[in-house]
Amino acid sequence: MTHLTEPDLEFAHAFRHTDIRFGIMDYGPLDLGMESAPKRIKLGVIGSAETVEGTARWIEKCTKGFAAKQSRQPNLFPPFPGVDFETTFRCEFVTSDEIQRVLPTREIARLVAVAGQREVTKQIVETITNEIAALAEQTVKPDVVLIALPVEIIERTYNARDASGGEEDDEVEAGPALDFRGMLKASCMRLRLPIQLLWPTTYDPTARIPRKLKETSERRTQDPATIAWNLLTATYYKAGGLPWRLARDARQLRTSFVGLSFYRSVDGEQVHTSTAQMFDERGEGLILRGGRMVESEEDRRPHLTAIDAYELLKGSLKVFRDQHGHWPARVVLHKTSKFDRNELDGFHTAIDERDIDYADFVWIQKSMTRLYRLGVYPPLRGTLLRFDKDQALLYTRGSVDFFRTYPGMYVPRPLQLRCQVQGQPLQHVAEETLALTKMNWNNTQFDNGMPITIAAAKHVGDVLKYVPEGQEIAARYSFYM
């Protein structure tokens, strides 16, 4: 058993830090000084009169920042010092009346009165998409659109699915419930304007949103500084910025990390596959859609045919070459189930075709086996228990020295790593997996459980299942997160 050192991240001017928030505060985002770095991010806002006003007020407050949460763990809840050309992202976040769209009160009342979860979701998605389209056609376009949802719409889109079984409306519905978030992102993808959903609890800590329609329990919210860190970091990335990337040794092979996952179509009858790619040099994620799955005779689980596996990886490598001007020296495939014989054949064919000498195919699952240590807190994040030369347990969630605590609520489960094709030592594969858990631009607390290759692939599937076959899909991960 060993303990892996917490991976560093790289920020502006090649400075490094363990923590995302302290790195951005001390050094600025990775692309600071580059021509492509955002200097002035225009935020469109769509919502009711109340939510648009509240969101605009919150954006203004972000300029001055938010105090740290009172805590015995100051590294876990640092302050948000504000945004300007001297602090944090070194750019402006602005909004104005001309890039704001207010939904009339009568229109909101009409929408939330529509019967049936599927129909109300469709109509709300259509209405908001039309508003985004109007912003996209303006002379002054926003860089990112904040969808400031009123409580009434949240209750009918998010909570209605949870409350099924007791409403009369359920009797008129056909098929499974629709996912509002995924459906909206798919609907406005063609407009090429990234969106960010926002709830009233973002700008108003006293706002109350019932967890379910028939329950009085309320959702817990983060402290204002943490909300600002997470939302503005995601917005910076969606506007084309690069907040940070993995700190890598120049001697390491140029690697393409590919996550593979399956998702079920809306009608529930077909299962497709999706990939989310990570590029080490820019920290960029680009998306491809693959073929339909087949059920393997080996384990009765979804798998790719050999030809689909070949086509998918061939396409992924081409995207890498288009971005970098050369083929990768190494390919790492992450998957949550075993690679079967056909997949191995297809992936190897694509790799051999490009004369790539190094490849690692890693099967990653959450393990039911847990480790314990003396004392109160769970094992340290980075704890690695090797079973064999190609199998190990890795704690990506656990107690964190930098936070001086375990920041989770439940007993953490480690990841089980199984290398079916191994080009690098297991320790190196584990270190990379741990580092990839820090590449989630939706969350500035770095101890995420899954590597971004797996986490992103799931988010991609949640959106792609609403994009019709044959329609062009957005390549950047920012349209799916």
C-alpha positions as CSV (number, residue, x, y, z in Angstrom):
1,M,0.0,0.0,0.0
2,T,1.3,3.5,-0.9
3,H,0.0,7.0,-0.8
4,L,0.1,9.1,-3.9
5,T,1.0,12.8,-3.6
6,E,-1.8,15.2,-4.4
7,P,-1.3,16.2,-8.1
8,D,-0.4,19.8,-8.9
9,L,-2.3,21.9,-11.4
10,E,-0.8,24.5,-13.7
11,F,-2.0,28.2,-13.8
12,A,-0.8,31.4,-15.4
13,H,2.9,31.6,-16.4
14,A,3.4,27.9,-15.5
15,F,2.9,28.5,-11.8
16,R,1.6,25.4,-9.9
17,H,-0.6,24.9,-6.9
18,T,-2.5,21.9,-5.4
19,D,-5.8,23.8,-5.0
20,I,-7.8,25.4,-7.9
21,R,-9.0,28.4,-6.0
22,F,-5.7,29.4,-4.5
23,G,-4.0,28.8,-7.8
24,I,-6.4,31.2,-9.6
25,M,-6.1,33.8,-6.7
26,D,-2.3,33.7,-6.6
27,Y,-1.4,33.4,-10.3
28,G,-4.5,33.9,-12.5
29,P,-6.0,31.4,-15.0
30,L,-3.8,29.3,-17.3
31,D,-4.4,31.4,-20.4
32,L,-3.6,34.8,-18.7
33,G,-1.7,36.9,-21.2
34,M,-2.7,34.7,-24.2
35,E,-4.5,36.4,-27.1
36,S,-7.4,33.9,-26.8
37,A,-8.0,34.6,-23.1
38,P,-11.4,36.3,-22.4
39,K,-11.1,39.9,-21.4
40,R,-14.7,40.9,-21.0
41,I,-17.3,38.1,-20.7
42,K,-20.8,39.3,-21.7
43,L,-23.5,37.4,-19.8
44,G,-26.9,37.1,-21.2
45,V,-29.7,36.5,-18.7
46,I,-33.1,34.9,-19.3
47,G,-35.8,34.5,-16.6
48,S,-38.6,36.3,-14.9
49,A,-38.4,39.9,-14.0
50,E,-37.4,38.9,-10.5
51,T,-34.8,36.3,-11.4
52,V,-33.2,38.5,-14.1
53,E,-32.9,41.4,-11.6
54,G,-31.6,39.1,-8.9
55,T,-29.0,37.6,-11.2
56,A,-27.8,41.0,-12.5
57,R,-27.4,42.1,-8.9
58,W,-25.4,39.0,-8.1
59,I,-23.1,39.6,-11.1
60,E,-22.4,43.1,-9.7
61,K,-21.7,41.7,-6.2
62,C,-19.2,39.3,-7.7
63,T,-17.0,42.3,-8.6
64,K,-16.5,43.0,-4.9
65,G,-16.3,39.4,-3.8
66,F,-17.6,37.4,-0.9
67,A,-16.1,36.7,2.5
68,A,-14.9,33.2,3.5
69,K,-17.3,30.9,5.3
70,Q,-16.7,30.8,9.1
71,S,-15.0,27.4,9.5
72,R,-12.2,25.5,11.2
73,Q,-11.0,24.5,7.7
74,P,-10.1,27.8,6.0
75,N,-8.6,26.0,3.0
76,L,-11.9,24.3,2.3
77,F,-13.9,27.5,2.3
78,P,-11.7,30.4,1.1
79,P,-13.1,33.8,0.2
80,F,-13.9,34.8,-3.3
81,P,-11.9,38.1,-3.7
82,G,-13.9,39.4,-6.6
83,V,-13.4,39.8,-10.3
84,D,-11.5,42.5,-12.1
85,F,-8.2,42.9,-14.1
86,E,-6.1,42.5,-10.9
87,T,-7.7,39.5,-9.1
88,T,-8.9,35.9,-9.8
89,F,-9.8,35.6,-13.5
90,R,-8.2,39.0,-14.5
91,C,-11.2,39.8,-16.7
92,E,-14.7,41.4,-16.4
93,F,-18.0,39.6,-16.1
94,V,-20.7,42.0,-17.3
95,T,-24.4,42.0,-18.3
96,S,-26.7,44.7,-19.6
97,D,-30.4,45.3,-20.5
98,E,-29.8,44.6,-24.2
99,I,-28.6,41.0,-23.6
100,Q,-31.4,40.2,-21.0
101,R,-34.7,38.6,-21.9
102,V,-37.6,38.7,-19.4
103,L,-40.4,36.1,-19.7
104,P,-43.8,37.8,-19.1
105,T,-45.6,36.7,-15.9
106,R,-48.6,35.5,-18.0
107,E,-46.3,33.3,-20.1
108,I,-44.8,31.7,-17.0
109,A,-48.2,31.1,-15.6
110,R,-49.4,29.5,-18.8
111,L,-46.3,27.3,-19.0
112,V,-46.5,26.0,-15.4
113,A,-50.3,25.3,-15.9
114,V,-49.6,22.8,-18.8
115,A,-50.7,19.3,-17.8
116,G,-48.2,16.4,-17.7
117,Q,-44.5,16.4,-17.0
118,R,-43.5,15.6,-20.6
119,E,-45.6,18.3,-22.2
120,V,-44.7,21.0,-19.7
121,T,-41.0,20.2,-20.1
122,K,-41.3,20.4,-23.9
123,Q,-43.1,23.7,-23.8
124,I,-40.7,25.3,-21.3
125,V,-37.7,24.1,-23.3
126,E,-39.2,25.5,-26.5
127,T,-39.9,28.9,-24.9
128,I,-36.4,29.3,-23.5
129,T,-34.8,28.1,-26.7
130,N,-36.7,30.8,-28.6
131,E,-35.4,33.4,-26.2
132,I,-31.8,32.2,-26.6
133,A,-32.3,32.2,-30.4
134,A,-33.3,35.9,-30.2
135,L,-30.1,36.7,-28.3
136,A,-28.1,34.7,-30.8
137,E,-29.4,36.9,-33.6
138,Q,-28.6,40.2,-32.0
139,T,-25.8,42.4,-33.1
140,V,-24.3,42.3,-29.6
141,K,-24.3,38.6,-28.6
142,P,-23.6,37.3,-25.2
143,D,-20.7,34.9,-24.6
144,V,-22.6,32.7,-22.2
145,V,-26.4,32.8,-21.4
146,L,-27.5,32.4,-17.7
147,I,-30.9,30.8,-17.5
148,A,-32.3,32.2,-14.3
149,L,-35.1,29.8,-13.5
150,P,-38.1,31.0,-11.5
151,V,-39.1,28.7,-8.6
152,E,-42.4,27.9,-10.4
153,I,-40.6,26.5,-13.4
154,I,-38.1,24.6,-11.2
155,E,-41.0,22.9,-9.4
156,R,-42.6,21.8,-12.7
157,T,-39.4,20.6,-14.5
158,Y,-37.0,19.2,-11.8
159,N,-39.4,18.2,-9.1
160,A,-42.3,16.9,-11.1
161,R,-40.4,13.8,-12.0
162,D,-39.7,13.0,-8.3
163,A,-43.4,13.5,-7.4
164,S,-44.7,11.0,-10.0
165,G,-47.2,8.5,-8.8
166,G,-49.5,10.8,-6.9
167,E,-50.5,13.4,-9.4
168,E,-53.5,13.2,-11.6
169,D,-51.4,14.6,-14.5
170,D,-49.3,11.4,-14.6
171,E,-52.2,9.5,-16.1
172,V,-52.0,11.5,-19.3
173,E,-48.3,11.0,-19.7
174,A,-46.7,8.5,-22.0
175,G,-43.2,7.1,-21.7
176,P,-40.5,8.0,-19.2
177,A,-40.1,11.5,-17.8
178,L,-37.9,14.0,-19.7
179,D,-34.8,15.5,-18.2
180,F,-35.2,19.3,-18.5
181,R,-31.5,20.1,-18.2
182,G,-30.4,17.6,-20.9
183,M,-33.3,18.5,-23.2
184,L,-32.6,22.2,-23.0
185,K,-28.9,21.9,-23.7
186,A,-29.6,19.7,-26.7
187,S,-32.3,22.0,-28.0
188,C,-30.1,25.1,-28.0
189,M,-26.9,23.4,-29.1
190,R,-27.4,24.5,-32.7
191,L,-27.3,28.1,-31.6
192,R,-23.7,27.8,-30.5
193,L,-24.3,29.8,-27.3
194,P,-23.2,27.9,-24.1
195,I,-25.8,28.1,-21.3
196,Q,-25.6,28.0,-17.5
197,L,-28.6,27.1,-15.4
198,L,-29.1,29.3,-12.3
199,W,-31.5,28.9,-9.3
200,P,-32.7,31.8,-7.1
201,T,-30.6,30.3,-4.2
202,T,-27.5,31.5,-6.1
203,Y,-28.2,35.2,-5.4
204,D,-30.7,34.9,-2.5
205,P,-29.6,32.6,0.4
206,T,-33.1,33.0,1.9
207,A,-34.8,31.6,-1.2
208,R,-36.6,28.3,-0.6
209,I,-37.2,25.6,-3.2
210,P,-39.1,22.5,-2.0
211,R,-37.2,19.3,-2.6
212,K,-40.4,17.7,-3.9
213,L,-43.9,19.1,-4.6
214,K,-45.4,17.2,-1.7
215,E,-42.6,17.6,0.8
216,T,-41.6,20.6,2.8
217,S,-37.9,19.7,3.0
218,E,-35.6,22.3,1.4
219,R,-32.4,22.0,-0.6
220,R,-29.2,22.9,1.1
221,T,-27.1,25.5,-0.6
222,Q,-23.4,26.4,-0.6
223,D,-21.9,29.5,0.9
224,P,-21.8,32.6,-1.3
225,A,-18.0,32.5,-1.9
226,T,-18.1,28.8,-3.0
227,I,-21.1,29.5,-5.3
228,A,-19.2,32.4,-6.9
229,W,-16.0,30.2,-7.4
230,N,-17.9,27.4,-9.0
231,L,-20.3,29.4,-11.2
232,L,-17.7,31.9,-12.5
233,T,-15.1,29.2,-13.2
234,A,-17.6,27.2,-15.2
235,T,-18.7,30.4,-17.0
236,Y,-15.0,31.4,-17.7
237,Y,-14.5,28.0,-19.3
238,K,-17.8,28.2,-21.3
239,A,-16.7,31.6,-22.6
240,G,-13.6,30.0,-24.1
241,G,-11.2,30.5,-21.3
242,L,-8.8,27.8,-19.8
243,P,-8.8,28.1,-16.0
244,W,-6.1,25.5,-15.4
245,R,-4.6,22.2,-16.7
246,L,-2.7,19.2,-15.5
247,A,0.9,19.9,-14.5
248,R,2.8,17.4,-16.5
249,D,6.5,16.6,-16.9
250,A,7.8,17.6,-20.3
251,R,9.4,14.1,-20.6
252,Q,6.0,12.4,-20.4
253,L,4.4,11.1,-23.6
254,R,1.8,13.3,-25.4
255,T,-1.3,11.4,-24.4
256,S,-4.9,11.4,-25.5
257,F,-7.3,10.4,-22.7
258,V,-10.6,9.0,-23.9
259,G,-13.6,8.2,-21.8
260,L,-16.2,5.8,-23.1
261,S,-19.8,5.5,-21.9
262,F,-23.2,4.3,-23.1
263,Y,-26.5,6.1,-22.9
264,R,-30.1,5.0,-23.6
265,S,-32.2,6.8,-26.2
266,V,-35.3,8.7,-25.2
267,D,-37.6,6.0,-26.4
268,G,-35.7,3.5,-24.2
269,E,-35.4,1.0,-27.1
270,Q,-31.9,1.8,-28.3
271,V,-28.6,2.3,-26.6
272,H,-25.9,4.5,-28.2
273,T,-22.4,5.3,-27.1
274,S,-20.7,8.5,-26.4
275,T,-17.1,9.6,-25.7
276,A,-15.6,12.5,-23.9
277,Q,-12.0,13.3,-24.7
278,M,-9.3,15.1,-22.7
279,F,-6.3,16.8,-24.3
280,D,-3.4,17.2,-22.0
281,E,-1.9,20.3,-23.6
282,R,-4.9,22.6,-23.3
283,G,-7.1,20.8,-20.8
284,E,-9.7,20.8,-23.5
285,G,-12.6,18.3,-23.8
286,L,-14.0,17.4,-27.2
287,I,-16.9,15.1,-27.9
288,L,-17.7,12.4,-30.4
289,R,-20.7,10.3,-30.9
290,G,-20.3,6.6,-31.6
291,G,-22.4,3.7,-32.9
292,R,-25.1,1.6,-31.2
293,M,-24.2,-0.9,-28.5
294,V,-24.6,-4.7,-28.7
295,E,-25.1,-7.0,-25.8
296,S,-22.0,-9.1,-25.4
297,E,-22.3,-12.9,-25.0
298,E,-19.4,-12.8,-22.5
299,D,-21.1,-10.8,-19.8
300,R,-24.5,-9.6,-21.1
301,R,-23.5,-6.0,-20.8
302,P,-23.4,-3.3,-23.5
303,H,-20.4,-3.3,-25.7
304,L,-19.2,-1.9,-29.1
305,T,-18.8,-4.1,-32.2
306,A,-15.2,-4.3,-33.5
307,I,-16.0,-2.0,-36.4
308,D,-17.7,0.6,-34.2
309,A,-14.8,0.5,-31.7
310,Y,-12.4,1.1,-34.6
311,E,-14.4,3.9,-36.1
312,L,-14.9,5.6,-32.7
313,L,-11.2,5.6,-31.8
314,K,-10.2,6.4,-35.3
315,G,-12.4,9.5,-35.2
316,S,-11.1,10.5,-31.7
317,L,-7.5,10.3,-32.9
318,K,-8.3,12.4,-36.0
319,V,-9.8,15.1,-33.7
320,F,-6.6,15.0,-31.6
321,R,-4.5,15.5,-34.8
322,D,-6.7,18.3,-36.0
323,Q,-6.2,20.1,-32.7
324,H,-2.5,19.4,-32.1
325,G,-1.2,18.9,-35.6
326,H,0.2,15.4,-34.8
327,W,-0.9,12.0,-33.6
328,P,-0.7,11.3,-29.8
329,A,2.2,9.1,-28.7
330,R,0.0,7.3,-26.2
331,V,-3.7,6.5,-25.9
332,V,-5.5,5.9,-22.6
333,L,-9.0,4.5,-22.7
334,H,-11.3,4.7,-19.6
335,K,-14.5,2.6,-19.4
336,T,-16.7,1.6,-16.5
337,S,-17.1,-2.0,-17.7
338,K,-14.8,-4.7,-19.0
339,F,-13.4,-4.3,-22.6
340,D,-14.7,-7.4,-24.5
341,R,-12.9,-9.2,-27.3
342,N,-14.5,-7.2,-30.1
343,E,-13.7,-3.8,-28.5
344,L,-10.1,-4.8,-27.9
345,D,-9.8,-5.8,-31.6
346,G,-11.4,-2.6,-32.9
347,F,-9.4,-0.3,-30.6
348,H,-6.1,-2.1,-31.4
349,T,-6.7,-1.8,-35.1
350,A,-7.2,2.0,-34.8
351,I,-4.1,2.4,-32.7
352,D,-1.9,0.1,-35.0
353,E,-3.1,2.1,-38.0
354,R,-1.4,5.2,-36.6
355,D,1.7,3.4,-35.3
356,I,1.0,4.4,-31.7
357,D,3.3,2.4,-29.5
358,Y,1.8,3.0,-26.1
359,A,-1.8,2.3,-25.0
360,D,-3.6,1.7,-21.6
361,F,-7.1,0.3,-21.5
362,V,-8.4,0.8,-17.9
363,W,-11.6,-0.5,-16.5
364,I,-12.7,1.8,-13.7
365,Q,-15.5,1.0,-11.2
366,K,-16.5,2.1,-7.7
367,S,-15.5,-0.7,-5.4
368,M,-17.5,-2.2,-2.5
369,T,-14.3,-2.9,-0.7
370,R,-13.3,-0.3,1.8
371,L,-10.3,0.4,3.9
372,Y,-10.2,1.8,7.4
373,R,-7.6,3.5,9.5
374,L,-7.3,4.1,13.2
375,G,-9.1,7.3,14.3
376,V,-12.2,9.0,13.1
377,Y,-11.5,10.0,9.5
378,P,-11.6,7.8,6.3
379,P,-8.3,6.9,4.5
380,L,-6.4,9.7,2.8
381,R,-7.3,10.6,-0.8
382,G,-4.5,9.1,-2.9
383,T,-4.3,5.9,-0.9
384,L,-3.4,3.1,-3.3
385,L,-3.7,-0.6,-2.6
386,R,-2.2,-2.8,-5.2
387,F,-3.5,-6.4,-5.6
388,D,-1.5,-7.3,-8.6
389,K,0.6,-5.7,-11.4
390,D,-2.6,-4.6,-13.1
391,Q,-5.2,-4.2,-10.4
392,A,-5.5,-1.8,-7.5
393,L,-7.8,0.2,-5.3
394,L,-7.5,4.0,-5.4
395,Y,-9.1,6.4,-3.0
396,T,-10.0,9.5,-5.0
397,R,-12.3,10.7,-2.2
398,G,-11.2,10.6,1.4
399,S,-9.5,12.7,4.0
400,V,-7.5,15.6,2.4
401,D,-4.4,17.0,4.1
402,F,-4.8,20.4,2.5
403,F,-8.4,20.7,3.8
404,R,-7.4,19.2,7.2
405,T,-10.6,17.1,7.1
406,Y,-12.7,14.7,5.1
407,P,-15.1,17.0,3.2
408,G,-17.7,14.4,2.3
409,M,-20.8,13.3,4.0
410,Y,-20.7,9.5,3.5
411,V,-18.1,6.7,4.0
412,P,-16.1,7.1,0.7
413,R,-15.8,4.2,-1.8
414,P,-12.5,3.8,-3.6
415,L,-12.1,3.2,-7.3
416,Q,-11.1,-0.2,-8.6
417,L,-8.6,0.0,-11.4
418,R,-8.1,-2.9,-13.8
419,C,-5.7,-2.5,-16.6
420,Q,-6.7,-4.8,-19.5
421,V,-4.0,-3.4,-21.7
422,Q,-1.1,-1.9,-19.9
423,G,1.6,0.3,-21.5
424,Q,2.7,2.1,-18.3
425,P,3.3,0.9,-14.7
426,L,0.2,0.7,-12.6
427,Q,1.5,3.4,-10.2
428,H,1.7,5.8,-13.2
429,V,-1.9,4.9,-14.4
430,A,-3.2,5.5,-10.8
431,E,-1.4,8.9,-10.6
432,E,-3.0,10.0,-13.9
433,T,-6.4,8.8,-12.7
434,L,-6.1,10.8,-9.5
435,A,-5.0,13.9,-11.5
436,L,-7.9,13.6,-13.9
437,T,-10.3,13.9,-11.0
438,K,-9.2,17.5,-10.7
439,M,-10.2,18.5,-14.3
440,N,-13.9,19.2,-13.6
441,W,-14.5,22.8,-14.5
442,N,-17.9,22.7,-12.8
443,N,-16.4,22.3,-9.3
444,T,-13.5,24.2,-7.8
445,Q,-13.2,21.8,-4.9
446,F,-10.6,19.4,-6.3
447,D,-11.4,16.0,-4.7
448,N,-13.9,14.8,-7.2
449,G,-14.6,11.0,-7.2
450,M,-14.4,10.1,-10.8
451,P,-11.8,11.1,-13.4
452,I,-13.2,13.6,-15.9
453,T,-13.0,11.1,-18.7
454,I,-15.8,9.0,-17.0
455,A,-17.7,11.9,-15.4
456,A,-17.8,13.9,-18.6
457,A,-18.9,11.0,-20.7
458,K,-22.0,10.6,-18.5
459,H,-22.9,14.3,-18.9
460,V,-22.5,14.0,-22.6
461,G,-24.8,11.1,-22.8
462,D,-27.5,12.9,-20.7
463,V,-27.5,15.6,-23.5
464,L,-26.9,13.6,-26.6
465,K,-29.9,11.3,-26.1
466,Y,-32.0,14.4,-27.0
467,V,-30.1,15.2,-30.2
468,P,-31.7,13.5,-33.2
469,E,-29.6,11.2,-35.3
470,G,-27.9,13.0,-38.2
471,Q,-27.9,16.4,-36.5
472,E,-24.4,17.9,-36.0
473,I,-23.3,17.9,-32.4
474,A,-21.2,20.5,-30.6
475,A,-17.6,19.3,-30.2
476,R,-16.7,21.3,-27.1
477,Y,-17.4,19.9,-23.7
478,S,-18.6,23.3,-22.5
479,F,-22.0,22.7,-24.3
480,Y,-22.7,19.6,-22.2
481,M,-21.5,20.6,-18.6
